[in-house]
Amino acid sequence: MTFTGVVWETWAKFLTQYQHACQSCDLSDRSLFCLPVVGNPTPTPVADVALAVWRWEDRIGRLDMTLYMDRALSSRFSHPLHHKVALAVVTELAGADSHLAQRLAAQDLSTIMDPFDCLKDFAAYRGWTAESCQNASWDEGSIEIIDGKRMLHSAAAAVMGDRAEVTRRVWRGQVSVLYPFIEEQRVSIIPQVRSYLRFPLETTFGQVDDAEDLEVGQLRHFLRGKAIPARRWKLLNLLTEMRHALAHLEPVPLRSLLAEEILHVEE
C-alpha cells in the first residue's frame, strides 16, 4: 500500500517515536519498515539517526535510459547511424519516463525526429492540459530531475505549445551522435582529396598548412570546381549542411539522414 493523508500522519508519528526507541537497540534487534510515500506528504519525512528518507526523483539518469532503450530499439532500425540517432533522441525526450520511451521507440524515424504531435498525444493519454501543466510537479510526473537538473516533461512541454524546447531536445540527442560522425567522415575524406589542394591556404581563421586542419565547410570551399568524384562531392556537401544545422542549434532534417550518401557510408 501507499501512504498518504491521515494514514501517513499516523505512520509519521509512529516512525518518529519508533526510531528514537531503536537507537538504544542493537541493529540485529531492530525491525525494518519501508513505507512508499506518494506526493508531498504533511508532515514532511525528516531523516534521523535511525530513520532514512530516500527521494526517488533523482534516481534515473540519461545512462539508465540509454541502456534501457538500446535493447528496445535494437531491432527497429537496421542502419547503425539511424539506431544511434534514434537512441540518443529518445533518451533526451523520454527523460525518466519509461512509458514515454516505449511509446517513442515504437515510432518510425520521421516521428522520432519530429515528435511534437506524438508528445501531445502522450500528454492527452496522461490527462495533462496546458492549464494543468502550469503547476507542474514531480509527483504528478510533469516535472523530472535528470542528472541533477530539474526539467519539464517533454509531453508537458508539447501540450503547453513549447515547440522550441522539444526541438532543442531533438537537437541535443542528434548532436551527441552526428558531430562525431561528421568528424569521422571528414577525416576519412581527406586522404581521398588531399591531391586536389595546394597549401598553404588562407581561411577566415588564418593560414592552414595541412588538410587535417580544414573543417568540412572549408574543404567544400577549397574543393569547389575540382574534378573530385561526384559521390564524394555529394557526401561533402551533405556533411557540411549537417554540420551547419547543428552549429546553429537546429536538428538535422530527416532527408539528410536518409540520403543515399549517408546510407552508403555505413555499409
C-alpha positions, 0 to 999 in steps of 0.5 A: 500500500501507499501512504498518504493523508491521515494514514501517513500522519499516523505512520509519521508519528509512529516512525518518529517515536519508533526510531528514537526507541531503536537507537538504544537497540542493537541493529540485529534487534531492530525491525525494518519498515519501508513505507512508499510515500506518494506526493508531498506528504504533511508532515514532511519525512525528516531523516534521523539517526535511525530513520532514512528518507530516500527521494526517488526523483533523482534516481534515473539518469540519461545512462539508465535510459540509454541502456534501457532503450538500446535493447528496445530499439535494437531491432527497429532500425537496421542502419547503425547511424539511424539506431544511434540517432534514434537512441540518443533522441529518445533518451533526451525526450523520454527523460525518466519516463519509461512509458514515454520511451516505449511509446517513442521507440515504437515510432518510425524515424520521421516521428522520432525526429519530429515528435511534437504531435506524438508528445501531445498525444502522450500528454492527452493519454496522461490527462495533462492540459496546458492549464494543468501543466502550469503547476507542474510537479514531480509527483504528478510526473510533469516535472523530472530531475535528470542528472541533477537538473530539474526539467519539464516533461517533454509531453508537458512541454508539447501540450503547453505549445513549447515547440522550441524546447522539444526541438532543442531536445531533438537537437541535443540527442542528434548532436551527441551522435552526428558531430562525431560522425561528421568528424569521422567522415571528414577525416576519412575524406581527406586522404581521398582529396588531399591531391586536389589542394595546394597549401598553404591556404588562407581561411577566415581563421588564418593560414592552414598548412595541412588538410587535417586542419580544414573543417568540412565547410572549408574543404567544400570551399577549397574543393569547389570546381575540382574534378573530385568524384561526384559521390564524394562531392555529394557526401561533402556537401551533405556533411557540411549542411549537417554540420551547419544545422547543428552549429546553429542549434537546429536538428538535422532534417530527416532527408539528410539522414536518409540520403543515399550518401549517408546510407552508403557510408555505413555499409 
